[in-house]
Amino acid sequence: MISKGIRGAITVEANTEAAIKVATIELLNEMIAQNNITQDKISHVIFTVTSDLNAAFPAKFARLVIGWDKAAMMCFNELDVPNSRRMCLRVLVVINCEENFVPNFVYLKGAKNLRSN
């Protein structure tokens, strides 16, 4: 077994707890579906949000809604680079997997263009 990271990002409609919850759940559900993630495979999860998103911790919704209550998770502010994508939630899910596992990165809504930067 080795560890590999699965990246994902989504833009959030508003700086509200409800909008951050919706975006977090949408992103994680798509990452789970595309990568067959189960809680027992998770090593840890790192969330970042841009400085304009501070109404809620994304990890809260991963625990309470997705059910990742045993996974180690942290939330951080994304580096505030001029002219970068605003209202953006990013996540790195690090899983324990077989060496031949190829992660599918997930970029949704306004974050789709992040793969080109």
N, C-alpha and C positions, 0 to 999 in steps of 0.2 A: 504494500500500500504506500501511496505517496499523497501529497496534498497539492491541489490545484485550485486556482481562483476563478470564479465566474463573475464577470463584471456585468453591471446593468445600470441603466439610468432612465429617468422619466422627468418631464417637466410637470410642475404642480400648478393647478389653476389659480390658487389663492393662498395667502399665508394664513390659513385657518387650520384648526385641528382636523376638521372634517375633510378638507381637501388633501392634507398630508396623509391622512388615513386612507382615503380612496386611492391616491397615487401609490402609496407603499404596497397596499394589497394587490393592486393591478400589476405592478412590476414584479413582486415576489411570486404571484401566481403564474405569471408567464415564464419566469425563470425556472420555477419548479416543473412546469409542464415541458419545457424545452430541454431540461437537463436531468429529469428524474431525481430531483433532490428530495431526500428524506432526512428528517432531523438526526437520525443516527449517523449519517455521513458528514454532518457539519462539524468542522473544526472551530470556526468562528466567523462572525459577520461584522463588517465595518460599513457603517452608513456615513455619508457626508451630505450636507445640504449647503446651498449657497447662503450668503449672509442675509438674504431677504426672506428666508424660511426659518422662523423660530417659534412657531405656535405649538409645536409638538415634537416629541422624539419618535422617529420612524421605528426604532426598536420596540417601542411599546406595542405597536400594531403587529409586528412580527411575532411577539410573544402571545398577545391576547387573541388575535384573530387567526393568524396562520398556525399558531400552536408551537412555535419554536421556544418553548419555555425552559429548555435545558441547554440551549446554545449560548455561548458567550458572545455578547454583542456590545458594540460601542457606537456612539454617534459623535461626529465631529463637524466643524465648519470647513467647507471647501475653501481652498486658496482663492482670494478675491482678486482675480486677474482682470485688468481692464478689458472691456469689450467681450467678456466671456458670457456663456449662456447663463441667464438669470432664472430664478425660480426652479432650480434643478436639484433633484434628489438622486444621488448615486449610491450604489451598493457594491461591495465586494463580498461574495459568499465563498469562503474557503472550505473545501470539502476534502475528505479523505476518500481516495478513489484508486482505481487500477491505473497503471501507467498509460494504458492505451485510451483512457477517457479523453475526449476532445470536448471542451466546454463550448456551449453556444451562448455568446454574449447577447444581451437583450437591451435594445435602445428603443424607447417608446416616445410617442408624441414629439415635442420639440427637441428631444434629446437624440433623435435619429441621426442628425448631422454631426454628432460628437465623434463618430468613427472616422470622419474625414479630416479631423483636426489633429 
